Amino acid sequence: MSHNDTSRLPVLAVTSGEPSGVGPELCARLVERKWPAHLVVIGDEDLIEERIERAGHALVVRPWSPGMTPEPGVFDVLHCPLVCPALTGSPDPKNAPYVLSVLDAAIEGCLRGIFDGMVTAPVHKGVICDGGIPFTGHTEYLAAKTGAPLPVMMLVGGGMRVALATTHLPLVEVSKALTNERLTRTLEILHHDLVTRFGLPKPRILVAGFNPHAGEGGHIGREEIDVINPVLEHLRGRGMNLVGPLPADTLFAPHSLRGADAVLAMYHDQGLPVLKHASFGGGVNVTLGLPIVRTSVDHGTALDLAGTGKADPGSLFAAVELAIDMVLSKRRHP
């Protein structure tokens, strides 16, 4: 059967994230819904089984291998062993290699066509770095492992899609990173993936300015004049529907967003606070520009909630739903 057969049930890898955080227990709660996909959770089998039991679900945990089909009452787990015991709420840097082995198993499975996409529970960047492994985030790690030259981070929620021209950079470094080449490539990726993975044939993209009031004609900075405007004019000439650069303080007003398919913000904290205010706990982080489908929760490891049973699975559920939609759209636009 063809990997792009639209009748085949999508197979998604769900990585369980930091073992001492809320990731494993949120993964256990995936059984609360019937999904139009085969979900395979990746993590330590005993850890996942313990979280399922703690959540009060009577299920058989089955070691998964490629080719298996989903069965009612069975929870499929691709086993990656912990390095050391995981204490709820108290992460151990010695488990950093475990966290990355979980990610690697999902990435490899996607690249080999075993999985149609991957959904990631949160990891703790600081704990991984404390374990002696430099790590700036899922987005950059996935790009390096898949050979993607420029990953584009986009959050979806609250009726918005907000992508970023730069991601995890100190503010002092953003201006020099915002080159014509980078902005051009970012918009190309955003436009392409909105068409192929979101099914939007002619996406309308609002582009934020970099400076307050979009630079006031050069009186408050020249990034709009030197970089953003020339890029937008060039890409409009290639048929893209781009609006801007727009002042970021009014761009997110409801009347401005009406009819827009996505917003491109210039830096992390320009666009994401607005979206997270509108959708926190139900938003989805999407990595564009990869050869694979990847979605993620919009929150962190929530160590203070781990083990309490109070963690909200809404964002993970939304991430799974969106990954399924993206896989099906990708099949229609190979």
C-alpha positions in Angstrom: 0.0 0.0 0.0 1.3 3.4 -0.9 2.6 5.6 1.9 0.5 8.4 0.5 -2.7 6.3 0.4 -5.4 8.7 1.8 -7.4 5.7 3.0 -4.7 4.5 5.3 -4.9 5.4 9.0 -2.1 7.9 9.9 0.5 6.5 12.2 1.8 9.1 14.6 4.8 9.0 17.0 4.1 10.8 20.3 7.2 11.5 22.3 6.7 11.5 26.1 9.2 14.3 26.8 10.9 15.0 30.1 10.2 11.9 32.3 9.8 13.8 35.5 7.4 16.3 34.0 3.8 16.2 32.9 4.6 14.6 29.4 4.2 10.9 30.3 0.9 11.4 32.2 -0.5 13.6 29.4 0.4 10.8 26.9 -1.4 8.3 29.1 -4.6 10.5 28.8 -4.6 10.1 25.0 -6.7 7.0 25.7 -9.6 9.2 26.7 -10.4 9.9 23.1 -10.9 7.8 20.0 -8.5 9.1 17.4 -8.6 8.7 13.6 -5.0 7.6 13.7 -2.7 5.0 15.2 -0.8 6.6 18.1 2.5 5.2 19.2 3.9 6.7 22.4 7.7 6.6 22.7 9.3 6.4 26.1 10.2 4.0 28.9 7.5 1.3 28.9 7.4 0.9 32.7 7.2 4.7 33.2 4.3 5.0 30.7 2.5 2.0 32.2 2.8 3.4 35.7 1.4 6.7 34.5 -1.6 4.9 32.9 -2.3 3.0 36.1 -2.0 6.2 38.1 -4.6 7.8 35.8 -7.0 5.0 36.5 -7.1 3.5 33.1 -7.2 -0.3 32.7 -5.2 -0.9 29.5 -2.8 -3.4 28.2 0.6 -1.8 27.4 2.0 -3.4 24.3 5.6 -3.2 23.0 5.1 -1.7 19.5 6.9 -2.6 16.4 6.4 -1.5 12.8 3.5 -3.1 11.0 1.3 -3.6 14.1 -2.3 -2.4 13.8 -4.2 -0.6 16.7 -6.4 -2.8 18.9 -9.1 -1.6 21.4 -7.9 -1.5 25.0 -4.2 -1.7 23.9 -1.8 1.2 24.4 1.2 0.9 22.0 4.6 2.0 23.3 7.9 2.1 21.5 10.3 1.4 24.4 13.3 3.6 25.1 14.8 2.8 28.5 15.4 5.4 31.2 19.0 6.0 32.2 18.0 6.3 35.9 14.7 6.4 37.8 12.5 9.3 37.0 11.2 11.1 40.2 8.0 13.1 39.6 8.8 16.8 39.6 12.5 16.4 40.1 14.3 16.0 36.8 17.7 14.3 36.7 20.3 15.5 34.1 21.5 11.9 33.8 18.3 11.2 31.9 19.2 13.8 29.2 20.4 11.1 26.8 17.1 9.3 27.3 15.1 12.3 26.4 17.1 12.7 23.2 16.9 9.0 22.4 13.1 9.3 22.5 13.2 12.2 20.0 15.7 10.3 17.8 13.4 7.3 17.6 10.5 9.4 16.4 12.6 11.4 13.9 14.2 8.2 12.5 10.8 6.6 12.2 9.4 9.6 10.3 12.4 9.8 7.9 12.0 6.1 7.2 8.3 6.4 6.5 7.3 4.2 9.5 5.6 7.2 11.1 3.6 9.8 9.2 4.4 12.5 11.7 5.4 13.2 15.2 3.9 15.0 18.2 6.1 16.1 21.0 5.4 16.4 24.7 7.6 19.1 26.5 11.3 18.7 27.3 13.4 20.7 29.7 16.1 22.6 27.9 18.1 23.4 31.0 18.1 19.8 32.3 19.4 18.6 28.9 22.1 21.2 28.9 23.0 20.3 32.5 23.4 16.8 31.3 26.3 18.0 29.1 24.4 18.1 25.8 24.0 21.6 24.2 20.3 22.0 23.4 18.5 25.1 22.4 15.1 23.5 21.6 13.0 21.0 19.7 12.9 23.3 16.6 16.6 23.5 16.2 17.3 19.9 17.1 14.7 18.6 14.6 16.2 20.8 11.9 19.7 19.5 12.5 18.6 15.9 12.6 16.5 16.1 9.4 18.9 18.3 7.4 16.5 21.2 7.2 18.5 24.4 6.6 15.8 26.8 8.1 13.1 25.6 10.4 10.2 28.0 10.9 8.3 28.0 14.2 4.6 28.6 14.1 2.0 28.5 16.8 -1.6 27.7 16.1 -4.5 28.6 18.4 -7.1 31.1 19.3 -8.1 31.3 15.7 -4.6 32.4 14.7 -1.5 31.1 13.0 1.6 33.0 14.1 5.0 32.2 12.6 8.4 33.6 13.6 11.1 35.0 11.4 13.6 34.4 14.3 13.2 32.1 17.2 15.3 31.6 20.3 17.7 34.6 20.1 18.5 37.4 22.6 16.8 40.6 21.4 20.1 42.3 20.9 20.9 39.7 18.1 17.6 39.8 16.3 18.2 42.8 14.0 21.4 41.4 12.5 19.8 37.9 12.1 16.9 39.5 10.1 18.6 39.4 6.7 16.9 39.7 3.3 17.9 36.0 2.6 16.5 34.7 5.9 13.2 36.7 5.6 12.7 35.6 2.0 13.3 31.9 2.8 11.1 32.1 5.9 8.2 33.5 3.9 8.7 30.9 1.1 8.5 28.1 3.7 5.5 29.6 5.4 3.7 30.1 2.1 4.6 26.6 0.8 3.5 24.8 4.0 0.3 26.7 4.3 -0.6 25.4 0.9 0.6 21.8 1.2 0.1 21.1 4.9 -2.9 23.3 5.7 -4.8 23.1 2.4 -4.8 26.9 1.8 -4.4 27.4 -2.0 -3.7 31.2 -1.8 -2.8 32.1 1.8 -3.0 35.7 2.9 -0.1 36.5 5.2 0.2 39.6 7.4 3.8 40.6 8.1 4.7 42.6 11.2 7.2 45.4 11.2 10.3 45.1 13.3 10.3 48.5 15.0 7.5 50.3 16.9 5.0 51.8 14.4 6.8 49.8 11.7 9.6 52.2 11.8 7.7 55.5 11.2 9.3 55.8 7.7 12.8 55.3 9.1 12.5 57.6 12.1 12.4 54.6 14.5 14.7 52.2 12.7 15.5 51.1 9.2 14.8 47.4 9.2 11.4 48.0 7.4 13.1 50.1 4.7 16.3 48.0 4.2 15.0 44.5 4.6 11.3 43.9 5.1 9.8 46.1 2.3 12.2 44.9 -0.4 11.6 41.3 0.5 7.8 41.7 0.4 7.9 43.6 -2.9 10.0 40.8 -4.4 7.7 38.0 -3.2 4.6 39.9 -4.2 6.0 39.9 -7.7 6.1 36.1 -7.5 2.4 36.0 -6.7 2.4 35.8 -2.8 -0.4 37.7 -1.0 1.6 39.6 1.6 0.3 42.5 3.7 2.7 44.7 5.5 5.0 45.6 7.2 2.3 46.4 9.8 2.7 47.9 13.2 2.7 44.9 15.6 0.7 46.8 18.3 -2.4 47.0 16.0 -1.8 44.0 13.7 -3.5 41.6 16.1 -6.7 43.7 16.4 -9.7 41.6 15.3 -10.4 43.8 12.3 -6.8 43.5 11.1 -6.8 39.7 11.4 -10.0 39.3 9.5 -9.4 37.3 6.3 -5.7 36.6 7.3 -4.4 33.0 7.1 -1.2 33.6 9.1 0.9 36.3 10.7 4.7 36.5 10.4 6.2 38.1 13.5 9.8 39.2 13.4 10.8 37.7 16.8 9.6 35.4 19.5 8.1 37.7 22.0 6.5 40.0 19.4 4.0 37.4 18.2 3.7 34.6 20.8 2.4 36.5 23.8 -0.8 37.5 21.9 -1.4 34.0 20.6 -0.8 32.4 24.0 -3.1 34.8 25.7 -5.8 33.8 23.4 -5.1 30.0 23.4 -2.8 28.9 26.2 -3.4 25.3 27.1 -5.0 24.6 23.7 -2.4 26.0 21.3 -0.1 24.0 19.1 3.5 24.5 18.2 4.3 23.5 14.6 7.7 23.3 12.9 7.5 24.2 9.2 10.3 23.7 6.7 11.0 20.1 7.8 10.7 17.0 5.5 8.4 15.6 8.2 5.2 16.6 10.0 5.8 17.8 13.6 3.5 19.4 16.1 3.9 20.0 19.8 2.3 21.3 22.9 2.4 25.0 23.6 3.6 24.6 27.2 6.6 23.4 29.2 7.2 20.5 31.5 5.1 21.9 34.4 7.1 20.2 37.1 4.9 21.6 39.8 1.9 19.8 38.3 3.6 16.5 37.5 2.0 13.6 39.3 -1.0 15.7 40.6 -3.4 14.6 37.9 -4.3 18.3 37.3 -2.3 18.8 34.1 -4.6 19.8 31.2 -4.2 17.6 28.1 -5.9 20.1 25.9 -2.8 21.3 24.1 -1.5 17.7 23.5 -5.0 16.7 22.1 -4.9 19.7 19.8 -1.4 18.9 18.7 -2.5 15.3 17.8 -5.6 16.6 15.9 -3.5 19.1 13.9 -0.8 16.5 13.1 -3.5 14.2 11.7 -4.9 17.1 9.6 -1.5 18.0 8.3 -0.7 14.4 7.4 -3.9 14.1 5.4 -3.3 17.5 3.7 0.3 16.4 2.9 -1.1 13.3 1.2 -3.3 15.4 -1.0 -0.4 17.8 -1.9 2.6 15.5 -2.1 
